[in-house]
């Protein structure tokens, strides 16, 4: 979430690049007084400890870096000279690491002022290349870990912050060394930094692995004896671990889990009075959840505590401004976003390194504001600059997002070549990033399943053979159930893929229809014009059918998911069997514009049986013919009645206390098929009240599509009323259910005379 703030903290603490972790809390002046009484290796150790403490405790961050470097160099050079006199290898290795740190400190002032720091980097590299073989020869993995950590920072700066591969290689070596040496604090710190680089580049599985390890180690470090300064830094690492885990779950769309981690970190801050309140991170997550009132509440909390949290870091304060731009966009205030853009863009460009990902988010928000105001030139400049920063940082998710925005803006500017170029980049990255997100979810699920199995094995170790045999049967059943679910998912995926191809064909058909319409207009023929209108209506009906089938399959799969989550394998298996039968009928009828009423009622009956199974027989249903209807010779569009029955169940019967009832009555009048669907549910008014209290409101996509289908179907017969919904009430005005009346124009395969 605040990865760039972590970088600033790394510089502020100076990364302790060259020293073993010490538990001695002696002050600088006390160490200097001891020097006159020490000799040989003890004197070298004291000099090296002095150099280390001066690098960390030498004044507030961002001031006097060169002065601190001179002090560190003074004691480290004496330690190096004295250690060489007595051939004290460990003292030599630590002194070389300290000398490398002094060069790093000199370079900070140069990099802040944007001067050439090549000489200091070269000096740092020479010292580290001498220290590493000595530490390796001594097998002192703690010294070696600090040297590798410093090398990772060195190659990163030398490559202008682009060489991620070599930097990651050194970081992995540093983590392994700290693990071998037993330094859990440094191992947890480096695991956190390493995880953030993985997540930034879209490698979510590896990032989660390192983040979980970092969270465990940083939490353990809190229980160890520490000075005040060390405790503050450990608090920071633990809370940052929680923030980064939350950020990862937010990236893959699991907002609930992300919020749990953030609230855990916020409660820790309140209980331990740390400076990192996490109000800003919570506000940003609420923006992702489109809960802008809550986001503004937490943003104001963060604003009130801003001065307590790293007041010297402009990048931290700017982080709050990026959240504010997202709130303004979500509440339709693009002018305020533009105002923030004009106030801060110069500082953003000058200090881009220290605010990192915030630069991209700020530019994306600003570009979206320009686009909403139809200032496409301004939007283009913002999106291009954001794309450039994302490329520099190899931030794949941001490259994908900026590519999509650039494609849209270029299209608005009628530059279709550039629009197509960025659309291709977006499509390629989308497949890669989304696949990684899916693998991350699947990997998470597998790990949770494996953990559950391990706990189950431990709990059953002392049981008798009969219980063990039963456990093996349960595991086999569960495995078979998982295989069945995976097969169903693959089958559904193939079906969705098939529908995507169908939509593409429909688009092609629409294009051909437009070309044909243009030619027919030139002929000015009334008969051909009528024929063209009929073709247009048929194409519209095909498109609506293509939309209806995936909607129906999605609703059915949601029911299967319900039993999977509850781990009710037998019910799920029974449900899946009925679903496969229903899928077969849907596939058989998906290409047909019209099917027999008998087939439609069979599919409807299967669907209602599945819903009764899901809701544990909480309602009954009945399908009745009120007069003589030859259901085999009446043809209607497929899946026409199901959306109305679905609405009756989900919005009426599901909320009813007691046994529900659904009646479907069919009657043939004046060559029009009338269908009356009646439920004894809670009524529309109560359903809307209940839905308004839920976090996510159901949107009846199926009802909207069905309305359009009815309109096209009934146009030929001149039926003005397609369906009517009536609220039923008793004599006291209390809702007793809902009645839907449909008028359907149908076709007959054979004209018959019905004897009455």
N, C-alpha and C positions, 0 to 999 in steps of 0.2 A: 504494500500500500504506500509506504513512504520510503522506498528503497534509496532514494537520493539523499534523504536525511541520514540514512545509515552510513552512506559514504562520507557525509560531512562529519558524523560522529567518529568515523575511522580516522579522519584527519585530525579532529580535535583531540582525540586520545593519542594520536601519533602512531597508532597501530602497534605500539610497544615492539617495534620490529626486530629488535636484536637481543632480547633478553629472556632468560628463563623466568617463569612466574615465581615471585618471591613472596614469602609470608611475613617478612620483617617489615615493621612499620616505623623504623627509625627515621627521624627528620634529617634534612640535608645538613644542618649545622652539627648535629650529633655525629654523623658519618665523617664529616671533615675533621672533627676533633679526634676521632679514633685513628685517623691515618698516621699520625706521628708515633703511635704505639705499635703499629702493625708492620710485619715483614713478610717477604716472600709471597706465597700464594694467597695468604689472608689479605695482604695489602692490595694485590691485584683484584681480588673479589670485591673489596670495599670500593676501589676506584670504579670498577664496572657497575656496581650498584649505585654509586653516586651519579654516573653518567645516565643510567636508566631513569632514576627519580627526577633528574633535572629535565629530561626530555618530556616527562609526563606532567610534572608539577611546576613547570617553569613559568607560570602565569596564565592568564585567560586565553582562550582560543582566539586565533586569527590576529594575534599581536606578537611582535618580537620573535618571529620564527628564526631569523638569522642570528639574533642574540642567543637564543636557546641552542642553536646549532653550534655556536662557538663554545658554549659552556660544555656541551656534550663532547665535542671534539677534544677539548682540553683534557678532561679526565680519561677519555677513551684512549687517546694517544699515549698518555703516561702509562695506562694499564697495559697497552700493547707492548711498549718498550720494556717495562718491568717483567712481563710474562715471557718475553723472548730471552731475557737474561738468564732466567732459571728454567727455560724450556718447559713452561707450564702450558700444555696444549689447550686445556679447557679455557684458561684465561685468555689465550691468544684468540680462540674462536669467538668467545663472547665479546672481546674488545673489537674484533673485526666487524661483528654485527653492529656494535655501538657506533663505530666509525661510519658504517653504511647509513645508519639512522641520521647521523649528523649531516651527511650529504643530502638525504631526503628532506630534512628540515630546511636546509638552505634553498632547495628547489621549490618549496611551497611558496615563499615570497615571490620567487621568479614567475611561477605559474599563475599566481593571483594577479600579478601585474602584467601578465602575458609577455614575459621576456623569455629569451632562450635559456633553457635549463639543461642543455645537452651535456655540459661539462660536469654538473653535479650528478646527473644520471650515470655518466661514464665512471665517475669516482665510486658511486654506490655499487655499480656492477663489479668493479675490480675487487672491492672489499668482500663482497658476497661470494665471488668465485674462489677466493682464498679461504673463506670460512667454511664453505660446504664440505670440501674434502677432509678438512681437519675434524669437523663434527662427525662425519661419516666414519672416519678411522676410529674415533673414540666411541662410536655407537651411542653418542649422546643425542637421543631423538628429540629432546626438548629444544636444544640449541639448533638442531637441524630443521625442526619445524618452523622456528622463527625465521631462519634464513630463507627457506622456501616461500614462506608467506611474503617476505620482503621482495623476493624475486618475482612473485606474481604481480605485486604493485608496480615493480620496475618495468616489466614487459608491457603492462597495460598502458603506462604513461608514455613509454617510448613509441608505442604503436598509435599514439593519439587516440587511445581508448577504443581501439578496434580489434586488437588481437585477443579474442576471447579464448581461442583454443589453447595457446601456450599458457595463458593466465590460469585457465582451469586446470591444466596439467600440474602446474606448481601448487595450486591450491589443494588438489587432491593429495599430493605428496605431503603437504603441511598437515592436513587433517590426519593422514595415516601416522605421521610422526607423533603428533600430540596424543593420538589414541594409544600408541605403543608406550609413550612416556607416562600415561595416566593423567595427563592434564585435561580434565573434562571441561574446564572453563574455556580454554583456548579452542578445544575441539568443537564445543558448542558454538562459539563465536564464528569460527571459520565455516562450519556447516551452514549456518544461517546466511552468510555472505554468498556461499557457493550455491545454495538453493535459489536465492533470488536471481542469480544470473541464468539458471536453467528456466525458471518461470518466465523471465523477461523474454527469452527467445522461443517460448512455446513448448518446452519440454516438461510437461506437467507431471508425468510419472516420476522422473528423476527428482524434480523439484520437491514433490511431496515426500519422497523418501528422505531427503536431506532435512527437510523442514521438521518432520516428525522426530528425527534424531536430535536436531538442534533444540526443539522444544523440551525434550526429555532432559538433555544435558544442562540447558540453561535453567531449568527448574531446579535441578539438583544443586547447581551452584549457589542458589539463594540460601541454602541451609548451612553453608560453610562460613567460618569466621572471616570477617572482612573489615577493612577500613571503611569510612563513610564514602570516600570516592569510589572504591571498588564496589561497594553495595549499590551505589547509584547506577554504575555501569551494568551490573548484573540485572538490576531491575529493568533497565532499558532493553537488554538483550532478550529477557524473558517476554516482556510486553511486545517487542518487535517480532518475536517468533509467533505470538498469537495473531498479530496483525497480518503477517505474511501468510499464515495458514488460512486465515479468513479471506485474504485477497485471492488465494488460489481457488477456494470454493466459490467465491464471487465470480471469478473468471469463467468457470464452467456452469454458472447459472444456479448453483445451490445456495440461494440467498439465506435460507433459514439456518443452515450450518454455519455460514459465514458470520451471521449476526450473533450466534451463540459464542463463537470465539471472541468477537469484539466486546461483547458484554462481559465475558470472563476477564478480559484485560482491563476493562473500565472499572469493574468492581475491585480488581487487584490495586489499581491506581488509587481508588478512594480509600481502601483499607490501609494501604501503606504510604499514602500521601506522596506518591511519585509525581513527577512533572508531566508525564505523558498521560493525558486523560482519555485519549482515544475518541473524544467527541467528534473530531474532524473526520476520522475514518467511518464512524457510525453515520454521520451526516451524508458522506459520499455514498455509502451503501443504500441509504434510504432514497437517494437520487436514482440509483439503479432500479429500485423497487417502485419508482414513480410515486413515492409518498413524500411529496415536496413540503408539506406542512411539518412533518416530523423532521425532515432534513433541515429545514430552516430553524427549528427549535434547537437541534444539536449544534448547528453552525453558530448560533448565538451563544450557546454554552461554551463552545470552543473560543469564540471571540472574546468572551469575558475572561478566559483563562490564558489568552495568547501570551501575555507578558510573562507568565510563569513558565512557559515552555520554550526554552532555547531562544530567548529574545534577540540574541546576536545573529541568528540565522535568517537571512532574508528569504532563503528558499523555503523555510518552514512557514513563514507568514504568507508567502505567495501560494503555498499549497491550499490555504484557506480560500484564496481568491479563485482558484480553479474550481473549487466546490461551488462557490457562489455563482459562477458562470453557468454551471449545470442547473442550479436551482432557477436562475432567471430564464433559461431556455425552457425548462419544464413548466414554468408558469407564464409562458408567452410574453416575455419581456426582452426581446432581442436588442432593443435600444440600450438597455443597461449593460448588456454584454459588450456592445461596441464601445461604450464609455469606458469600461474596464480595460478593454483592448487598447484604446488610445492612451490610457494612463500608464500602462505597464509594458507595452511592446518593446520599447527601447531597452528597458532593464532586462527583459526576457532574453533578448538577443545578445546582450553583453554578458549575462551571467548564466547562459544556457547550460553550462556544464554542472552548475551547482543545483539546478532545479530539475534537470533530467527529464523523466517521463512527464512531469507537470507541464513542460514546454509543449509536448504533443497535445495533451488534453486541453490546454489553454488555447492553442491554435485551432484545434478541432471545434471547440465551442464557439470561438470567434468566427470561424468560417461558416458554421451552421447559422449563426446570427445574421451574417452578411447575406447568406443564401435566402433566409426567410424574408429579408428586406429586399430581395431581388437585386442585390448588388453583387452580381456574379463575378465581376473582376476582383473585388475585395475578397470574396470567398475563395477564388482560385489562388490568390497569393497566400492566404492562410493555409489552405490544404496542401499546396506545393511545399511550403516551408515545413509543415508538420511531416509530410512524406519524407523530406530530406533528413530530418532529425531521426525519424524511425529507421531509415536506412542506415544511418551512422551507428545506431545502437543495436541494429539487427533485431529490433522488436517486431516479430512477425505478426502478432495480433494487431498492432498499430499500423503496420504497413498494409495489412488487409483492409482495415477500416478507412485509412486515408485514400487508398486506391479506389475504393467504392465511391467515396465522396468526389474525388477528382473526375471519375467517369461521369457522374451525374452533372457536375458543373460544366464540363466540356460539352456534354450533350446539350445543355441549355444554351451554350454559346455557339452551337451548330458546328463545333469542331469534332466531327464524328470519328476521325482517325485517332485522335488522342483519347476520346471517350472509349473507343474499342480497345486501345492499348492498355489502359488502366483497368478496364473491365476484365481483360484476360488475366492480368496480374491478380486481381481480386479473386477471380474464380479459382486459379491455381492455388493461391494461399488458403482460400476458404476450405477446399478439400483437405489440405494438409492440416490446418489448425483444428478444424472441426473433428477430423479423424482422431487427432491427439486428444481432444476433449472427450470423445466417446471412449477411447481406450483408457483414459484416466478414470472415467466413471466405472467402466467394467472392471478395471484393476482394483479400484476401491471396493467394489462389491465382492470380488473374489477374495481379497484379503480379509474382509469382514467375515465371509463364510468360513475361511480357513481358521480364523481365530475362534469362531464359535465351535468348530469341530474340535480344536485343541482343548478348549475348556470342557467340552462334553466328554472327551476321552479321560481327562484328569478326574472328573467327577465320578466316572463309572469304573475306575480301576479296581476298586475293592468290592464290586458287585459279583454275584455268582454267574455261572456260565449261561444260565437262562436269560439273564438281563443282557449280557453281552451279545447273545444270539439275536435278541430283539433289536438291539442297537444296530447291528449289521443290516438287518432287514429294513429298518427305518432309513439308514444311509443309502441303501440301494434304491428304495422308493424315491427318496429325495433326488438322487442322481438322475433317475429316469425322468422324474418330473422336470428337472432342469433341462434335460435333453429335449423333452417335448416342448418346453417353452422356447428354447433356442430355435427349434425347427419351425415353430409358429412364427417367431420373429423373422426368420429368413424368408418364410413363405409370404408374410405380410410385406417385407421389403421388396420381394420380386413383384408383388402385385402393385405396390406403389410405383415401382420403376416402370411397370407396364402402363400405368395410368399417365405417367409423365410423358411417355412416348405418344400416348393417345392425345394428350393436350398439344404436343408439338404438331401432330398430324392435323388437329383441329385448327391450329394457327395457320398451317399451310393452306388448309381448306378455306379459311377466311380470306387469306390473301388472294387465292384463286377466284373466290367469289367476288371480291372487290374489282379485280381485273375484268371479270365477266360482266359485272354491273356497268362498268364504264363503256364496254363495247355495246351492250344492249341499249344504253341510253342514246348512243349515236344512231341506232336504227329506228328509234322513236316508235317502237311497236308496242301497242298496249297489251297484246296477248303475251309477248315475251316478258314484258315488265311484270305481269302477274306471276308468271312462272318463276322469275327471279326472286320475288317476294316469298314464294313458297320455299324456294331453296334456302333463303336467309333464315326463315323460321325453323327449318329442319336443322340447319347448322347451329342455331342458338340452342335448340333442344339437345343436340349431341353434346354441346359444351356443358350444359347444365347437368346432363347425366354423368359426364366425366367428373363433375364436381361432387355429385351426390354420392357416388360409390365410395371415394376415399373418406367422405364425412361419415358414412355409415360404418365402414371398417374401423375408423378411428374410435367411434363410440363403443363398438364391440370390444376392441382391444383394451379400452380403459376398464371394462368389466373384468377381463382376464387379469389385468394388472392388479385389481383389487384383491383377488384371491391369492395371487403370488405374494403380495406384500404381507397378507395375513397367514401365509404358509399353510393354507388349508388344501393339502395336496389332492385328497380324494374329490372334494367339491370342484377344485380347479380342473382335475382330469375330466370329470363329468361335463363340466362347463365347456372345456376345450373340445370334447367330442361333439357337442351340439354346435359349437362354433364352426368346426370343420365342415359339418353338414350344411350349415348356413352359408359358409364361404363357397362351397361347391355350387349351391343354387345361385349365389350372387355372380359367380364367374360365368355360369351358364347363361345368365340373363343380362350380363353387363353390356353385350353388344346389340341387344335387341331394343329397338325403340319402344315396343309394346310387348307385354306378356299377358298370358291368360290371368283372369281374376283369381282362378283357382291357385295358380303358382304364387301370385302376390300374397294370398291369404296363408299359404303354407309357410312362406318366408316370415310373414308377420307372426304366425303362431310360434315358430321356432324362436324368434326374437323375444316374444312375451314369456315363453317358457324359461329362456335364459335369464331374463330380468327377475322372474319369480324365484328362480334358484338363487340368484345373487342376494335378493332381499328376503330370503328365507320364508317364502310363501306368505309374505305380508299383504298380498292382494290377490284377488281372483279376477278372471276375465271371461268374456263370452262373446262369440261371434255369431250373429243371428241374421238370417234372411227374412225380411218382413213380407215379401211376396216371391213369386216364382222367378228365379234368376238362374240362367244357364251360365254358370261361372266359367265353363270351359270355352264358351264362345264370346265372352266379353273380354276385350283386350284394353289394358290401360298401361301407362308408363310404370316401370319397375320402381319399387321403394317409394311409393307415393303416400301410403298410409302410415308408414313407420315413424316419421318425425312427429306426427301429431300424437301418436301413442306414447312416444318417448317423452314428450312434454308433459303429458298427463301423469306419467309415472314419476318423473324427476321433480316436477314443480307442484304436483297435487298430491299424489298418493304417498310419496316418500316422506312427507312431513305429517301425514295423518296419523293420529293415535287410533289404534284398533285396526280391524281388517278392512282393507280397501277393495274397491270393485271397479272394473273397467268393462264397459259394454260397447261393442262395435256392432251397429245395426246397418244393414244394407237394404235399400229399396230402389226399385226401378220405376221412374215416373217420367212420362213424356220423353222417352228415349234419352234420359239423363240418369246416370247412376248417382244416387244420393247415399252418402255414408255419414252416419251420426255416431260420434265417439263421445261417450259420456263417462265421467269419473266422479266419484264421491269424495274427492280430495278436499284440501283446505281452501281452494279458490285462488284466483289470480292475485287478488289484493294481499292476502296473507303470504303467498309465495314470494311476491316482490318484497314484502317486508322482511322475510327471512333471508332472502338473497342479499339484501342490502347490508346485512350484518356480517356477511362472510368476506374473507380477504380477497377472494377472486369471484367475480360475478360470471355466471354462465351466459354465454351468448348463443342464441338458437340459430346457428348457421344453417342447420338443416331446414328449419322452418322458412328462412329467407329464400333458400334455393327452391324449395317446394312451391312457394308462392309464385316465383317466376315461371316454374314449369307449368303450373296450372294456368297461368295467364296465356302462355303460348298454346297449350292444348285446347283451351276453351274458346280461343279467338275465332276458330273456324265455325263453331256452332252458335256464336253470338250470345254466350252466357255471360251475364254481367257480374253476377255474384259467384266468386270462386270458393271461398269458405267464410264461415261466420262463427265467431266465438261468443258464447253466451255464459254469463255468470249465473249459476243457479242459487237461489236463496229460499229459505223457509219463510213462514208467515211472520217471523220476528226479524226478518232481514239478515239472518245469519247465513253465511256462505255454506252451501251443501255440496258444492262441486262445480264442475265446468263442463259445458257441452260444446262440441265443435261439429258444425254441419258443413260437409263438402258436397259440391256439385261437380261431377266429373263427366266430361264428354268422352265417350268411349267409341271403339270400333268393333264391328262384328265380323267374324270370319264367314258366317253363313247367316243370311237373313231368315228369321223364323217368326212364325205367328204364335204367340203365347195364348193358349186357351184359358179363359178365366171362368 
